[in-house]
Amino acid sequence: MRQSLLTLAVTAALLGGCSLIPDYQRPDAPLAADWPQGEAYGSAAAEGERAAADLQWREFFRDPALQQLVQLALENNRDLRVAALNVEAYRALYRIQRSELLPSVSAVGSGTRQRLPADLSQNGAASTGGQYSATLGVNAWELDFFGRIRSLNEQALEQYLATEQAARSTQISLVASVASAYLQWQADLALLQLTRDTLATYEDSYRLTQRSFDVGVADALALSQARSAVDSARVSLAQYQRLVAQDRNALTQLLGTGLPDDLPQGLALDAELLESVPAGLPSDLLQRRPDLLQAEHQLKAANANIGAARAAFFPSVSLTANAGTASSQLSGLFDGGSGTWLFQPSISLPIFNAGRLRANLDYAELQNDIQVAQYEKAIQVAFQEVADRLAARTTYREQLAAQRALLDTTETYYQLAERRYRTGVDSYLTLLDAQRQLFSVRQQLIGDRLAQLASEVELYKALGGGWNADTGTAPHG
């Protein structure tokens, strides 16, 4: 009899439960059908053959030194480590919540032995007695007829999946940050070397001017101008020495460890450092960017929580049952006729709670509305990020081409100014102006190249690149 009742209860709980979770409908994405068009965009959106999310970072970054640094960061960065641990923590929370669907079975053994004095005994004589028991049972197991526990289980699963996507976003951001820090370091190293070369040129010019001044050919103004150029270059030299050291420190912090001694020689800043990637369609972002997938999982979790809030309006049925053996003597604990059992179902029906359940449901629905708005905003931000980087891709290429042309013109101007000064046609002021312009244009070219590379890295990040999809599957229950 007791076995049939227990079996009936288990079957009803596992098969008869319903779900009050609203049917999930993905909100309409506030996206245009295609990326913006115009002169700033050109044909940048059509470049490349593989989607960014499918292009592994080892393929996107062609510089061997950068590849090694990214690998070190993925192994040692503390933010990424925390993100991975958060995934495991939410996996554990999901397993805890999932366990509520099944009964908790425990075995309990107990024994007591007691002596009562005569003045406390019912028969007026001292007595000694005891009781021993061994039971196996289920304690206060809620039968999920209305899907409250299943709703909470679904909510925990979606929160876990959202955390998993957050870890992917952290990895993408880390890869992009390491690349940006490395490129900044390389650019400042190039600027440092340019400053050293320029300082050497200024010092040579100063020595020549000093000799001319000593023989009475150059005046004091020319000598002072030559000296000011040297001092200005030394100021820039100290500045770039500081920046290079700070760049190295920033890179070390991202790596989570020191720079390796066996770091290979990196490619030159003007080499083909990055692979081109296409933008695809705006709708592709919904499946390629982990932050958007994270926002959708959070929306699904809020939707599942509505089901739990709805189920709280219905009766809660729980079951306590056990079976075992009991005896007054330990030696007779398992003798025939010592069996014992308990079957104790209970039901709780909410009648009056001062509007608490209604308020909980309203709160759950409002949280769902908030998540919808946050999901839509995340999509809009993603669209803007990609559109901005696509505009930067085309315009930076045009800017670099113009800057290189300007450099050629400035070099010609410098050569002419130097020749005219040496032959006495022009004053030293003309030569100094040409030197300063050449230094400035070379600096700007390095800065523009850095900005272009950094923009390409940000485009790769904005399209969901930098994540290795081979991470296994998520649990389902």
C-alpha positions as CSV (number, residue, x, y, z in Angstrom):
1,M,0.0,0.0,0.0
2,R,2.7,2.5,1.0
3,Q,4.8,1.6,-2.1
4,S,1.8,2.3,-4.4
5,L,1.1,5.7,-2.7
6,L,4.8,6.8,-3.0
7,T,5.0,5.7,-6.6
8,L,1.8,7.6,-7.4
9,A,3.2,10.7,-5.8
10,V,6.5,10.5,-7.6
11,T,4.8,9.9,-11.0
12,A,2.4,12.8,-10.4
13,A,5.3,15.1,-9.6
14,L,7.4,14.2,-12.5
15,L,4.8,13.9,-15.2
16,G,1.8,15.9,-14.0
17,G,3.6,19.3,-13.5
18,C,2.7,22.1,-15.7
19,S,4.6,25.3,-16.6
20,L,3.3,28.8,-16.1
21,I,6.3,30.4,-17.9
22,P,5.1,32.8,-20.7
23,D,6.0,31.6,-24.2
24,Y,9.3,33.3,-25.0
25,Q,9.3,35.6,-28.0
26,R,12.5,37.2,-29.0
27,P,11.9,41.0,-29.3
28,D,12.2,42.5,-32.7
29,A,15.7,43.7,-33.1
30,P,16.0,47.5,-33.5
31,L,18.4,47.0,-36.5
32,A,18.6,48.3,-40.0
33,A,18.7,45.7,-42.8
34,D,22.2,46.8,-43.8
35,W,25.1,48.9,-42.6
36,P,25.1,52.7,-43.3
37,Q,26.1,53.8,-46.7
38,G,28.1,56.8,-47.8
39,E,31.6,58.0,-48.7
40,A,33.0,57.2,-45.3
41,Y,32.1,53.5,-45.7
42,G,33.1,52.7,-49.2
43,S,33.1,48.9,-49.8
44,A,34.6,48.1,-46.4
45,A,31.7,45.9,-45.4
46,A,32.3,43.5,-48.2
47,E,36.0,42.8,-47.6
48,G,37.4,39.4,-46.5
49,E,36.1,35.9,-47.0
50,R,35.3,34.7,-43.4
51,A,33.2,36.1,-40.7
52,A,35.0,37.6,-37.7
53,A,33.4,35.2,-35.3
54,D,34.8,32.3,-37.4
55,L,38.3,33.8,-37.8
56,Q,40.4,32.6,-34.8
57,W,42.7,35.2,-33.3
58,R,45.8,33.3,-34.4
59,E,44.6,33.8,-38.0
60,F,43.6,37.5,-37.5
61,F,46.9,38.5,-35.9
62,R,49.8,37.8,-38.2
63,D,52.5,39.1,-35.9
64,P,54.2,36.1,-34.2
65,A,55.1,38.2,-31.1
66,L,51.5,39.4,-30.7
67,Q,50.3,35.8,-31.0
68,Q,52.5,34.7,-28.2
69,L,51.4,37.5,-26.0
70,V,47.7,36.8,-26.5
71,Q,48.3,33.2,-25.6
72,L,50.1,34.2,-22.4
73,A,47.2,36.5,-21.5
74,L,44.6,33.8,-22.0
75,E,46.6,31.6,-19.7
76,N,47.4,34.1,-17.0
77,N,45.0,37.1,-17.0
78,R,43.2,37.4,-13.7
79,D,40.0,39.0,-15.1
80,L,39.6,36.0,-17.4
81,R,40.3,33.6,-14.6
82,V,37.6,35.3,-12.5
83,A,35.2,35.1,-15.4
84,A,35.9,31.3,-15.8
85,L,35.4,30.8,-12.1
86,N,32.1,32.7,-12.2
87,V,30.9,30.3,-14.9
88,E,31.7,27.3,-12.7
89,A,30.0,29.0,-9.7
90,Y,26.8,29.5,-11.7
91,R,27.0,26.0,-13.0
92,A,27.0,24.8,-9.3
93,L,24.0,27.1,-8.5
94,Y,22.2,25.6,-11.5
95,R,22.9,22.0,-10.2
96,I,21.7,23.0,-6.8
97,Q,18.4,24.4,-8.2
98,R,18.0,21.4,-10.5
99,S,18.3,19.0,-7.5
100,E,15.0,20.5,-6.1
101,L,13.1,18.6,-8.8
102,L,14.0,15.3,-7.2
103,P,13.4,14.0,-3.7
104,S,16.1,14.1,-1.1
105,V,16.4,10.6,0.3
106,S,18.2,10.0,3.6
107,A,18.9,7.1,5.9
108,V,18.6,7.8,9.6
109,G,19.6,5.6,12.5
110,S,19.0,6.6,16.1
111,G,19.0,5.1,19.6
112,T,18.2,6.2,23.1
113,R,18.7,4.5,26.5
114,Q,17.2,6.1,29.6
115,R,16.8,5.3,33.3
116,L,14.0,6.9,35.3
117,P,14.2,7.1,39.2
118,A,11.3,5.7,41.2
119,D,9.7,9.0,42.0
120,L,9.4,9.8,38.3
121,S,8.2,6.4,37.2
122,Q,4.6,5.7,36.7
123,N,4.7,2.4,38.6
124,G,6.7,3.8,41.5
125,A,9.9,1.8,40.8
126,A,13.0,2.7,39.0
127,S,13.0,1.6,35.4
128,T,15.4,1.5,32.4
129,G,14.3,1.5,28.8
130,G,15.4,2.4,25.4
131,Q,14.3,2.9,21.7
132,Y,16.2,2.2,18.6
133,S,15.2,2.9,14.9
134,A,16.6,2.8,11.4
135,T,14.6,4.5,8.6
136,L,15.0,5.4,5.0
137,G,12.8,8.3,3.8
138,V,12.0,11.5,2.0
139,N,11.7,14.7,3.9
140,A,9.4,17.6,2.8
141,W,9.7,17.1,-0.9
142,E,7.7,19.6,-2.8
143,L,5.6,18.1,-5.6
144,D,6.0,20.5,-8.5
145,F,2.4,20.4,-9.8
146,F,2.4,24.0,-11.0
147,G,5.9,24.3,-12.2
148,R,7.3,26.7,-9.6
149,I,10.5,24.6,-9.2
150,R,10.8,24.0,-12.9
151,S,10.6,27.8,-13.5
152,L,13.3,28.4,-11.0
153,N,15.4,25.7,-12.6
154,E,14.9,27.3,-16.0
155,Q,15.9,30.7,-14.6
156,A,19.1,29.2,-13.0
157,L,20.0,27.6,-16.3
158,E,19.6,30.8,-18.3
159,Q,21.6,32.7,-15.7
160,Y,24.4,30.1,-16.0
161,L,24.3,30.4,-19.8
162,A,24.4,34.2,-19.5
163,T,27.5,33.9,-17.3
164,E,29.1,31.6,-19.9
165,Q,28.5,34.2,-22.6
166,A,29.9,36.9,-20.2
167,A,33.1,34.8,-20.0
168,R,33.3,34.8,-23.8
169,S,32.9,38.6,-23.9
170,T,35.7,38.9,-21.3
171,Q,38.0,36.8,-23.5
172,I,37.1,38.9,-26.6
173,S,37.8,42.1,-24.7
174,L,41.1,40.7,-23.4
175,V,42.3,39.6,-26.8
176,A,41.5,43.1,-28.2
177,S,43.1,44.8,-25.2
178,V,46.3,42.9,-25.5
179,A,46.5,43.6,-29.3
180,S,45.8,47.4,-28.7
181,A,48.4,47.5,-25.9
182,Y,51.0,45.7,-28.1
183,L,50.4,48.0,-31.0
184,Q,50.6,51.1,-28.8
185,W,53.9,49.8,-27.5
186,Q,55.2,49.2,-31.0
187,A,54.1,52.6,-32.1
188,D,55.8,54.4,-29.2
189,L,59.0,52.4,-29.8
190,A,58.9,53.6,-33.4
191,L,58.3,57.2,-32.2
192,L,61.2,56.8,-29.8
193,Q,63.5,55.6,-32.5
194,L,62.3,58.4,-34.8
195,T,63.0,60.9,-32.0
196,R,66.5,59.5,-31.5
197,D,67.2,59.8,-35.2
198,T,65.8,63.3,-35.3
199,L,67.9,64.3,-32.3
200,A,71.0,63.0,-34.0
201,T,70.2,65.1,-37.1
202,Y,69.5,68.2,-34.9
203,E,72.8,67.7,-33.0
204,D,74.7,67.4,-36.3
205,S,73.1,70.6,-37.6
206,Y,73.9,72.3,-34.3
207,R,77.6,71.4,-34.5
208,L,77.8,72.6,-38.1
209,T,76.1,75.9,-37.1
210,Q,78.4,76.2,-34.1
211,R,81.4,75.9,-36.4
212,S,79.9,78.5,-38.8
213,F,79.3,80.8,-35.9
214,D,82.8,80.4,-34.6
215,V,84.2,81.5,-38.0
216,G,81.7,84.3,-38.3
217,V,79.5,82.9,-41.0
218,A,76.4,82.1,-38.9
219,D,74.9,84.6,-36.5
220,A,73.8,84.1,-32.9
221,L,70.2,83.8,-33.9
222,A,70.9,80.8,-36.1
223,L,72.9,79.2,-33.3
224,S,70.2,79.8,-30.8
225,Q,67.6,78.3,-33.1
226,A,69.7,75.2,-33.7
227,R,70.2,74.8,-30.0
228,S,66.4,75.1,-29.3
229,A,65.7,72.3,-31.9
230,V,68.1,70.0,-30.0
231,D,66.5,70.8,-26.7
232,S,63.0,70.3,-28.1
233,A,64.0,66.9,-29.5
234,R,65.5,65.9,-26.1
235,V,62.1,66.8,-24.5
236,S,60.4,64.4,-26.9
237,L,63.0,61.8,-26.3
238,A,62.2,61.8,-22.5
239,Q,58.5,61.7,-23.2
240,Y,58.7,58.6,-25.5
241,Q,61.1,56.8,-23.1
242,R,58.4,57.3,-20.4
243,L,55.6,56.1,-22.7
244,V,57.5,53.0,-23.8
245,A,58.1,52.0,-20.2
246,Q,54.4,52.6,-19.3
247,D,53.3,50.7,-22.4
248,R,55.4,47.7,-21.3
249,N,53.9,47.9,-17.8
250,A,50.3,48.0,-19.2
251,L,51.0,45.0,-21.4
252,T,52.5,43.1,-18.4
253,Q,49.4,43.8,-16.4
254,L,47.1,42.4,-19.1
255,L,49.3,39.4,-19.5
256,G,49.2,38.5,-15.8
257,T,52.9,37.7,-16.1
258,G,56.1,39.2,-17.3
259,L,57.1,39.5,-20.9
260,P,58.8,36.3,-22.1
261,D,62.5,36.3,-22.8
262,D,62.0,34.3,-26.0
263,L,59.5,36.8,-27.5
264,P,60.0,36.6,-31.2
265,Q,60.8,39.7,-33.3
266,G,57.6,41.5,-34.2
267,L,56.6,42.7,-37.6
268,A,57.2,46.3,-38.6
269,L,54.3,48.7,-37.9
270,D,53.7,49.2,-41.6
271,A,53.6,45.5,-42.4
272,E,50.4,43.5,-43.0
273,L,49.7,42.8,-39.3
274,L,46.0,42.0,-39.5
275,E,43.7,39.9,-41.6
276,S,40.7,41.6,-43.2
277,V,37.3,40.6,-42.1
278,P,33.8,41.3,-43.6
279,A,31.0,42.9,-41.6
280,G,28.3,40.6,-42.9
281,L,24.8,41.6,-42.1
282,P,23.6,43.5,-39.0
283,S,21.3,40.5,-38.1
284,D,24.4,38.3,-37.8
285,L,25.5,40.1,-34.7
286,L,22.6,38.5,-32.7
287,Q,24.4,35.1,-32.9
288,R,28.0,36.2,-33.1
289,R,28.4,38.7,-30.2
290,P,28.5,37.0,-26.8
291,D,27.3,40.1,-25.0
292,L,24.1,40.0,-27.1
293,L,23.6,36.3,-26.4
294,Q,24.2,37.1,-22.7
295,A,21.6,39.8,-22.7
296,E,19.1,37.4,-24.3
297,H,19.8,34.7,-21.8
298,Q,19.2,37.2,-19.0
299,L,15.9,38.1,-20.7
300,K,15.0,34.4,-20.8
301,A,15.8,34.1,-17.1
302,A,13.5,37.0,-16.3
303,N,10.8,35.4,-18.4
304,A,11.2,32.1,-16.5
305,N,11.0,34.0,-13.1
306,I,7.5,35.2,-14.1
307,G,6.5,31.5,-14.2
308,A,7.7,31.0,-10.7
309,A,5.8,34.1,-9.5
310,R,2.6,32.8,-11.1
311,A,3.0,29.4,-9.6
312,A,3.2,30.9,-6.1
313,F,-0.6,31.7,-6.4
314,F,-1.4,28.0,-6.4
315,P,-1.3,25.4,-3.7
316,S,2.0,24.0,-2.6
317,V,2.0,20.2,-2.1
318,S,4.8,18.5,-0.2
319,L,5.5,15.0,0.9
320,T,7.2,13.4,3.8
321,A,7.5,9.6,3.9
322,N,9.8,7.0,5.4
323,A,10.0,3.3,6.2
324,G,12.2,1.3,8.5
325,T,12.3,-0.6,11.7
326,A,12.1,0.3,15.4
327,S,12.6,-1.7,18.6
328,S,13.0,-1.1,22.3
329,Q,16.1,-3.3,22.2
330,L,19.0,-2.9,19.8
331,S,19.2,-6.7,19.4
332,G,15.6,-6.7,18.2
333,L,15.9,-3.9,15.7
334,F,15.6,-6.1,12.6
335,D,13.4,-8.8,14.1
336,G,10.1,-9.7,12.4
337,G,7.2,-7.4,13.3
338,S,9.5,-4.4,14.0
339,G,8.8,-2.6,10.7
340,T,7.5,1.0,10.7
341,W,6.5,3.5,8.1
342,L,5.1,7.0,7.7
343,F,3.3,8.7,4.8
344,Q,2.6,12.4,5.5
345,P,1.5,14.6,2.5
346,S,0.7,18.2,3.2
347,I,-0.8,21.1,1.2
348,S,-0.5,24.8,1.7
349,L,-2.9,27.2,0.0
350,P,-2.3,31.0,0.0
351,I,-5.4,32.8,1.2
352,F,-4.3,36.2,2.5
353,N,-0.8,37.7,2.2
354,A,-1.5,41.5,2.0
355,G,-0.8,41.5,-1.8
356,R,2.7,40.1,-1.5
357,L,2.2,37.5,-4.3
358,R,0.7,40.0,-6.6
359,A,3.5,42.4,-5.9
360,N,6.1,39.6,-6.6
361,L,4.4,38.9,-9.9
362,D,4.4,42.6,-10.9
363,Y,8.0,42.9,-10.0
364,A,8.9,39.8,-12.1
365,E,7.0,41.3,-15.1
366,L,8.7,44.7,-14.6
367,Q,12.1,43.0,-14.5
368,N,11.3,41.2,-17.7
369,D,10.4,44.6,-19.3
370,I,13.7,46.0,-18.1
371,Q,15.6,43.1,-19.6
372,V,13.8,43.6,-22.9
373,A,14.9,47.3,-23.0
374,Q,18.5,46.3,-22.0
375,Y,18.6,43.7,-24.7
376,E,17.4,46.2,-27.3
377,K,19.9,48.8,-26.1
378,A,22.8,46.2,-26.3
379,I,21.8,45.5,-30.0
380,Q,21.8,49.2,-30.8
381,V,25.2,49.7,-29.1
382,A,26.6,46.8,-31.1
383,F,25.3,48.2,-34.4
384,Q,26.9,51.6,-33.6
385,E,30.2,50.0,-32.7
386,V,30.4,48.1,-36.0
387,A,29.2,51.0,-38.1
388,D,31.8,53.4,-36.5
389,R,34.6,50.9,-37.2
390,L,33.5,50.4,-40.8
391,A,33.6,54.1,-41.3
392,A,37.1,54.2,-39.7
393,R,38.4,51.4,-41.9
394,T,37.8,53.3,-45.2
395,T,38.7,56.8,-43.9
396,Y,41.9,55.7,-42.2
397,R,43.2,54.1,-45.4
398,E,42.5,57.4,-47.2
399,Q,44.1,59.4,-44.4
400,L,47.2,57.2,-44.4
401,A,47.6,57.5,-48.2
402,A,47.3,61.3,-47.9
403,Q,49.8,61.3,-45.0
404,R,52.3,59.3,-47.0
405,A,52.0,61.7,-49.9
406,L,52.5,64.6,-47.4
407,L,55.6,62.9,-46.1
408,D,57.1,62.6,-49.5
409,T,56.4,66.3,-50.1
410,T,57.9,67.3,-46.8
411,E,61.0,65.2,-47.3
412,T,61.6,67.0,-50.6
413,Y,61.0,70.4,-48.9
414,Y,63.6,69.5,-46.2
415,Q,66.2,68.4,-48.8
416,L,65.7,71.7,-50.7
417,A,65.8,73.8,-47.6
418,E,69.0,72.1,-46.4
419,R,70.7,72.6,-49.8
420,R,69.7,76.3,-50.0
421,Y,70.9,76.9,-46.4
422,R,74.3,75.3,-47.1
423,T,74.7,77.4,-50.2
424,G,73.7,80.5,-48.4
425,V,70.5,81.2,-50.3
426,D,68.1,80.9,-47.3
427,S,68.4,81.5,-43.6
428,Y,68.7,78.8,-40.9
429,L,65.1,79.5,-40.0
430,T,63.9,78.0,-43.2
431,L,65.9,74.8,-42.6
432,L,64.7,74.6,-39.0
433,D,61.1,74.9,-40.2
434,A,61.6,72.1,-42.7
435,Q,63.2,69.9,-40.0
436,R,60.3,70.4,-37.6
437,Q,57.7,69.8,-40.3
438,L,59.4,66.6,-41.3
439,F,59.6,65.4,-37.7
440,S,55.9,66.3,-37.1
441,V,54.7,64.6,-40.3
442,R,56.6,61.4,-39.5
443,Q,55.2,61.4,-36.0
444,Q,51.7,61.9,-37.4
445,L,52.1,59.0,-39.9
446,I,53.0,56.6,-37.1
447,G,50.0,57.9,-35.1
448,D,47.7,57.4,-38.0
449,R,48.9,53.9,-38.7
450,L,48.4,53.0,-35.0
451,A,44.9,54.5,-35.1
452,Q,44.1,52.4,-38.2
453,L,45.4,49.2,-36.7
454,A,43.6,49.8,-33.4
455,S,40.3,50.5,-35.3
456,E,40.7,47.2,-37.2
457,V,41.2,45.4,-33.9
458,E,38.1,47.1,-32.5
459,L,36.1,46.1,-35.6
460,Y,37.2,42.5,-35.1
461,K,36.0,42.7,-31.5
462,A,32.7,44.4,-32.4
463,L,31.9,41.6,-34.8
464,G,32.4,39.0,-32.1
465,G,35.9,37.9,-33.1
466,G,38.5,36.6,-30.7
467,W,36.6,33.8,-29.2
468,N,37.3,30.1,-29.7
469,A,34.0,28.4,-30.0
470,D,35.3,25.0,-29.1
471,T,34.2,25.1,-25.4
472,G,32.0,22.2,-25.0
473,T,28.2,22.2,-24.4
474,A,26.1,23.7,-21.7
475,P,24.1,21.5,-19.3
476,H,20.5,21.0,-19.9
477,G,18.0,19.6,-17.5
